[in-house]
Amino acid sequence: MPGRRSYLDIVHDMLRVALNGARKTRIMYEANLSYKQLKEYLELLLSSRMLSLRGDTYHTTGKGKRFIKEYQELKRKLQKE
């Protein structure tokens, strides 16, 4: 995909990084985000219950895992056409 990442691309990247648990810094660097973006998206993903926070580690929830799966299926379908 050329150009900037979409909102959904960023959400997908963050959830993927946190699949086995990740701290803020790891999510920020692996998802290639600024600290400001990280804070905004973490708040969104926590409030929508796609991420959970245990101690200082973020984990992708079942809802987040479903998002990853459906996002990848949709992306795959769009690339075929």
C-alpha positions in Angstrom: 0.0 0.0 0.0 1.6 3.3 -1.0 1.5 6.4 1.1 0.4 6.9 4.7 -1.1 4.1 6.8 -4.7 4.3 7.6 -6.2 4.3 11.0 -7.1 0.6 10.6 -3.5 -0.2 9.6 -2.2 1.4 12.8 -4.7 -0.4 14.9 -3.8 -3.7 13.3 -0.1 -3.1 13.8 -0.5 -2.2 17.5 -2.7 -5.3 18.2 -0.3 -7.5 16.4 2.7 -6.3 18.5 0.7 -6.8 21.7 -0.4 -10.4 20.9 2.0 -11.9 23.4 2.2 -8.9 25.6 4.2 -5.7 25.1 5.0 -2.5 26.9 4.4 1.0 25.6 7.9 1.4 24.2 7.8 -1.8 22.2 4.4 -1.0 20.7 5.5 2.5 19.9 8.7 1.4 18.0 7.4 -1.8 16.3 4.2 0.0 15.2 6.2 3.0 14.1 4.3 5.6 16.1 5.1 8.9 17.8 4.4 9.0 21.6 1.4 11.3 21.0 -0.1 8.8 18.5 0.7 5.9 20.9 -1.2 7.6 23.8 -4.3 8.3 21.6 -4.5 4.8 20.1 -3.8 3.1 23.5 -6.7 5.0 25.0 -9.0 4.1 22.1 -8.0 0.4 22.1 -8.4 0.1 25.9 -11.8 1.7 25.9 -13.0 -0.5 23.0 -11.6 -3.5 24.9 -9.3 -4.7 22.1 -6.4 -4.3 24.4 -6.1 -5.0 28.1 -3.5 -3.7 30.6 -1.9 -6.0 33.2 0.6 -4.2 35.2 2.6 -2.2 32.6 2.1 -4.8 29.8 -0.6 -4.5 27.1 -2.2 -7.6 25.8 -4.5 -8.1 22.7 -7.9 -9.4 23.9 -10.1 -11.9 22.1 -11.9 -8.9 20.5 -8.6 -7.6 19.3 -7.6 -11.0 17.9 -10.9 -11.1 15.9 -10.2 -7.7 14.5 -6.7 -8.9 13.3 -8.2 -11.9 11.6 -11.0 -10.0 9.9 -8.7 -7.2 8.9 -6.2 -9.6 7.3 -9.0 -11.5 5.5 -10.5 -8.2 4.1 -7.0 -7.0 3.0 -6.3 -10.3 1.3 -9.7 -10.1 -0.6 -9.1 -6.6 -1.7 -5.6 -7.4 -3.0 -6.9 -10.2 -5.2 -9.2 -7.9 -7.1 
